[in-house]
């Protein structure tokens, strides 16, 4: 197994970052090409589906980009971890861990676990882009949360 680790500081409270990560409506706003279906609790199934610009399920290297997983950890404002038992996208597990730095600053640590280094490398650019979208969204919408 190999892993990717990303850290980003967001000028917002942990509760505001948490809301953007675990609220379907918020996710639809900042992760426009990905739809999430889940009950948002530990033990619940979770499905992320990535769509292309035509509204079709995105295909990368011949693989449909649909992540079917299980929420393993769901600790409000602290940690959200999913495992993907079928490993069809190459992603085995991912975690979002929030650390409060101050009342208006949160560090978000994202960990991803893969079976192959090649797949881990391929995820890096998209993951960094997603984290930057999250940061921009949360910082622009702080007063709404």
C-alpha positions, 0 to 999 in steps of 0.5 A: 500500500502507498499513500498521499498526504495533503495539508491545507490551511483554511481561514475558517472554523473547523465547523465551517470546513466540516460543513463544506465536506459533509453537507450534500448541498455544500458539496454540490456547490464547490465540487460541481462535477461530483455528486455524493449520496450518503446518510452522513454517519459512521457505517453508512454507504457513500457513493461519489460519482464524477461526471464529465462536461456532458453529464455522463459518468467520467471515465479515466483509463477505461474506469468509470469514476464512481467511488462506492464506499463505507464511512468508517469514521464520522466525528463531527468537526474532527475526522471523516474517513471512508473505505472503498472495498471494491478498490475499482478506482485504485483508492482504498481509503481516504481520511479528512482530519481537521485540526483547529489552529484558532477560532478562524483557522483550520488545518485540513489533512487529507490522507489517501491510501492506494494499492499502487504508486502509479495510481497515487501519483495520478490522483495528486493533481486532482486532489490538490485542485479539489482542496483548493476549490474547498478552501476558496468555497469555505473562505468565500462563504464563511458568513453563511455557515 
